[in-house]
Amino acid sequence: MAFAAVVARTSPQGMEYLVQNTGRTEWAPVAQAAARFETLREATRAALRLPSALRAYALPAES
């Protein structure tokens, strides 16, 4: 099964994608480096667990 969603946020440089959130949140400027989630629900949950100042969202992954 292909992964269906990623977590992203906007920044002054453009879109950034969540790479990992284990202790320290890391972001990448390209979607290919993003952590993939099996469902949009899992990605939404990961986005909501981030501090509100980051304002991240779950998005469907591009194939």
Secondary structure, DSSP 8 states (H G I E B T S, - for coil): ----EEEEEEETTEEEEEEEESSSEEEESSGGGS--BSSHHHHHHHHHHS-GGG--EEEE---
